Amino acid sequence: MANSAQARKRARQAVKQRAHNASLRSAMRTAVKRVQKAIVAGDKAAAQVVFQQSVSEIDSIADKKIIHKNKAARHKSRLSAQIKALAA
């Protein structure tokens, strides 16, 4: 366990930061699910509106390095492709 005061403080900070990161990651997953729900409903217009909001959220989390930028790009690309497929 942490022996110095500095190490104890870093351990406390790590717990708080991990909880914050977890909540942001959860919010991203929820945003992705909202888009997928609109896609399953078959409403292209609603899906595009929700997608724009989700892109903003995903980019924000990637900028904070909670998730890797390539993972963010992959999510956005796949959701966008699913929305485009609704037209066909």
C-alpha positions as CSV (number, residue, x, y, z in Angstrom):
1,M,0.0,0.0,0.0
2,A,1.0,3.6,-0.3
3,N,3.6,4.6,2.3
4,S,4.2,8.3,1.7
5,A,1.7,11.1,2.0
6,Q,2.2,11.9,-1.7
7,A,1.4,8.3,-2.7
8,R,-1.7,8.2,-0.4
9,K,-3.0,11.4,-2.0
10,R,-2.4,10.0,-5.5
11,A,-4.3,6.9,-4.6
12,R,-7.2,9.0,-3.4
13,Q,-7.1,11.1,-6.6
14,A,-7.0,7.9,-8.8
15,V,-10.2,6.6,-7.2
16,K,-12.0,9.8,-7.9
17,Q,-10.7,10.1,-11.4
18,R,-11.5,6.5,-12.2
19,A,-15.1,7.1,-11.1
20,H,-15.4,10.2,-13.3
21,N,-13.9,8.4,-16.3
22,A,-16.3,5.6,-15.8
23,S,-19.3,7.9,-15.9
24,L,-18.1,9.6,-19.1
25,R,-17.5,6.2,-20.7
26,S,-21.0,5.1,-19.7
27,A,-22.5,8.3,-21.2
28,M,-20.8,7.5,-24.5
29,R,-22.2,4.0,-24.5
30,T,-25.7,5.5,-23.8
31,A,-25.3,7.9,-26.7
32,V,-24.4,5.1,-29.1
33,K,-27.4,3.1,-27.9
34,R,-29.7,6.0,-28.5
35,V,-28.6,6.1,-32.1
36,Q,-28.9,2.4,-32.5
37,K,-32.4,2.5,-31.1
38,A,-33.4,5.2,-33.6
39,I,-31.9,3.0,-36.4
40,V,-33.8,0.0,-35.3
41,A,-37.0,2.0,-35.3
42,G,-36.3,2.9,-38.9
43,D,-36.6,6.6,-38.5
44,K,-33.8,8.1,-40.6
45,A,-34.4,11.7,-39.7
46,A,-34.5,11.1,-36.0
47,A,-31.4,8.8,-36.3
48,Q,-29.5,11.6,-38.0
49,V,-30.4,14.2,-35.3
50,V,-29.4,11.8,-32.5
51,F,-26.3,10.8,-34.4
52,Q,-25.1,14.5,-34.5
53,Q,-25.5,14.8,-30.7
54,S,-23.7,11.5,-30.2
55,V,-20.8,12.5,-32.4
56,S,-20.3,15.5,-30.2
57,E,-20.3,13.4,-27.1
58,I,-18.0,10.7,-28.6
59,D,-15.5,13.4,-29.8
60,S,-15.5,15.1,-26.4
61,I,-14.6,11.8,-24.6
62,A,-11.9,10.9,-27.2
63,D,-10.4,14.4,-26.7
64,K,-10.1,13.7,-23.0
65,K,-8.4,10.4,-23.8
66,I,-11.0,8.4,-22.0
67,I,-11.2,6.3,-25.2
68,H,-8.8,6.1,-28.1
69,K,-9.4,8.4,-31.1
70,N,-9.5,5.4,-33.4
71,K,-12.2,3.8,-31.3
72,A,-14.2,7.0,-31.5
73,A,-13.8,7.1,-35.2
74,R,-14.8,3.5,-35.5
75,H,-18.1,4.1,-33.6
76,K,-18.9,7.1,-35.6
77,S,-18.2,5.4,-38.9
78,R,-20.3,2.3,-38.1
79,L,-23.2,4.4,-36.9
80,S,-23.0,6.6,-40.0
81,A,-23.0,3.6,-42.3
82,Q,-26.0,2.1,-40.5
83,I,-27.9,5.4,-41.0
84,K,-27.0,5.5,-44.7
85,A,-28.2,1.9,-45.1
86,L,-31.7,3.0,-43.9
87,A,-32.3,4.8,-47.2
88,A,-31.6,1.6,-49.2
